[in-house]
Amino acid sequence: MTANHFKDLVRQTLFQPGDAARQLIEFSLPRQWLWMAIALVSVLGSILFSASLQMSPPDAQSAALIPSALRSPILFAVLLFAGFVVFSATLFYVGRWMGGTAEAIDDIFAPLVWFQILRLVVQAIVLLLSFVAPGLVSIIVVVVFVWETYILVCFVDAAHRFGSVLKAAGAVILSTLLIGIALSVIFSFIALTMTEGA
């Protein structure tokens, strides 16, 4: 991919996200490349998070609320990797259940990896702006959240060929709810096991 192609893909992602997702899927990248990209994005995300904690350390009270898993860059990278895979797989199967026609999980992996790459770039920019123009950061974060949610929905719509952003939004919401319920059950089971063991 040349620099011009990269710029065009970024522009498409921002203003024509559906076209960008279809182009990424059509690249038909080898699955091992996608797995390596997921791992790389997870490591970079962990590094960026650790850097943000170092550059803007939380106060003692806030620091006590941060789970130990988030303080370990390696463990946090593993959690990011697992979270990405679980979310992608859930989107794939939920989308298929809702009538989507994604042929393989690669159709989800490819656009979502690119989505995460751009998120990392934006997060790095926001982190730098927090020192240069802290008053603008809260506004930028809200705008970015809304825009990236729209892009994600369009990516899912393109991957599953729904032809409806509302249906794609439903798939994203349902996937998120299912993962939340599963995590709640797992954590409740762990807490119950620890209580009985004590």
N, C-alpha and C positions, 0 to 999 in steps of 0.2 A: 504494500500500500504506500503510495507516494504521499508527500506532504499535502498536495492539492486534494487527493482523495480523502485524506484524513480530515481536512478542513470542510470538505463537502459533506462528509458523514456527520461531523459535529453540527453543521448548519441544519442538515436534514433532521437530526435527532431533536434539535430545539424547536423547529418549526414544522416539520413533516415527519413526526416520529414513526408513523405507520410505514412510510416508505423506507425509512432507515432500517427498521426491524426486518422488513422483507428482504432488503439488500443484504443484511447480515446473515439471514437464514440461507439465502441463495449462495453465499460464499462456500457453504458446505465444509466448514473447517473440520479437520480430523478430531475425533472425540478426545484423543489424548492431548491435543492442543488446548481444547476447552478445559479439561481437568487441570492442566498446568496453569492456565489463565486464572481459573478459580482459586487455586492455591496461591498464586502470586498476588491477586487482588486481596485475599484474606491476610497475607503477610503485610502488605502495604497498608491495609486498613488498621491493623494492629499497631504498626509503627506510628501511623498518624495519630491514633488515639493516645498512645503512650507519650508522644511528643506534645500533644495538647495538655496532658496532665502535668508534664514537666514545665511547660511554658506558662501555664495558668493553674498552679496547684490549688486544689480545693482546700477550704478551711478544715480544721480538725473534725468538726461535726459532720460535714459533708463527706469527708474522706472515710469516716467510719461506716457510712451507708453504702460505699462502693464494694460490691462483692469481690472476694479475693481473686476470682477467675478473671476479673477485668484488670487486675493489677499485674498479672503475669502476661507479658506480650505473647509468649508461646501458646499458653492456654487460651488466650483471647483469640489468637489467630485460628486455632483449632475450632473454637466456638463459631467464629465467623464462617469458616469453611463449612461446618456442619449445618449452620443455619441457612446458608445459601443453597446447599444441596436439598435440604428438607423443604424449603420454601419453593424451589423450582420444581421438585417432584410433586409436591402438593398441587401447585398450579397446573402442572401437566395433567394429572389424573382428574382433578376437579373440572378442568376445562374440557377434557374428553367426555366426562360424565354429563356436562352441560351441552354437549353437541359439537364441541370443538374438533378440529381435524388435524391437530399437530401430529405429524407422523412419528416423531421420536422426541425424547427429552432434549435432544440437541437443539430442536427448534425453540425451546425455552432457554437453554443454556446460552446460546450465542447472543441474543439481544440483551439478556440480563447481565452477562459478563461485561458487555459494553456499557450498559447502564451503570454498573458498579464502578467502572473505570472513570466515567465522567463524574460520578458522585464523589469519588476520592479527590478529583481535581477541584471540584467546587468546595469541598470541605477544607482543603488546604488553603484555598483563596479566602474563605470565610475566617479561618484561623488567623491568617495574616492581617485581615481587615480588623479583627478584634483588637489589634494593637494600634492600628493606624486610625481607624474610624469606628470606635466601639459603639457609638450611638446609632450607627446604621445597621449593625449586625443583626439585631432583633428583626428589623424589617426585611432584611435580605433573607434571613432564615425562613420567614413565613412565605415569602415569594418563591424561594427555592423549593420548599416543601410542596406547595400547590403545583408548581410546574413539573417537578419530578414525579408527582403522583399521576398527573395527566400523561406524562411520557410512559410511565410504567403501564398504565391501562392501555394505551395505544399499542405498546409492544406486545402485551398479552393478546389483544385483539388481532394483531397481525399474525402472531405465532399460531393461534387457534383458528384463524380465518373465520371469526364470528361474523364480521361485517356489522358489528354493533359495539360501540364503546360502553354502552350501558351493561351489556351482557358480560363484557370483559371486566368491568368494574365489579360486577356481581361475583365473578370468579375470584378476583383478588380479595374481596371482602370475605367470601366464604372460606377461602384458603387460610386467610389470617385468623379467622374465628376457629377453624378446626385445629390449627397449630396451637392457638392459645388454650383451647380446651384440653388438648393432649398434654401440653406442658403443665397445666393445672392438675390434671390427674396424676401425672408422674411425680410432681413435687409433693402432692398430698400423700401419695403412696410412700415416698421417701420419708416424709415427716412422720407418718404413722409407724413405719418400720423402726425409725430411730427412737420414737417414744416407747414402743413395746420393748425394744432392746434395752432401754434405760430402766 
